[in-house]
């Protein structure tokens, strides 16, 4: 668990599917997804980011730390991040979490239809947001950054100088754009314009364990990740757009 030494109210955990929870799930081991818990220790409330696979275990992990889940944040609609069907398999996710504990599921408005089609969630389960909206948990504010490209409504979460990036940006590489709803030009803008406002000092927490390290500073990522090498949108799309 990572704690912020300047604010002992801040609660943050990075959990790897197939290891930290859903350890017996072969698909979880293969997909190496991260879920996150973000909260306020004083209020005892926490948000879960991208609940999938062993959702009861994610809830139990928060409760073991004295926290209760008050909401879910979804980076994008793919089943390995919020549940649903994938490769002929069904992954449990946000819908099953709500059966355990009713709570709002926060999505970007342009992603809501995709989430509804791919999961058992209904529109009444979702709280739709626009770019720059803030979701608060106790005294902790999470800013929602709309970063389309991997999917139309992909979003990243900026909280306490941490960027939880889903599949928008990894330590090495970025999300695919050849799946339904993908848009390479939009992803270029998301990475190079929208995320440009996030300082180098921020720590990047990705949606998958695709690198040896589970996190890195955004400055180091910008220096080492090949997606930052192209000098123009057209060059970027030519290299990474397929």
Secondary structure, DSSP 8 states (H G I E B T S, - for coil): ----TT-TTEEEEEEEBTTTB-TT-HHHHHH-BEEEEEEETTTTEEEEES--S-HHHHHHHHHHTT-EEEEEE-S-S-HHHH-EEETTEEE--HHHHHHHS--EEEEEGGGHHHHHHHSS--GGGEEEE-TT-EEEETTEEEEEEE-TTSSTT-EEEEETTEEE-TTTB-SSSB--SSSTT--HHHHHHHHHTGGGGS-TTSEEE-SB--SSSSEEEHHHHHHH-GGGT-SSHHHHHHHH--
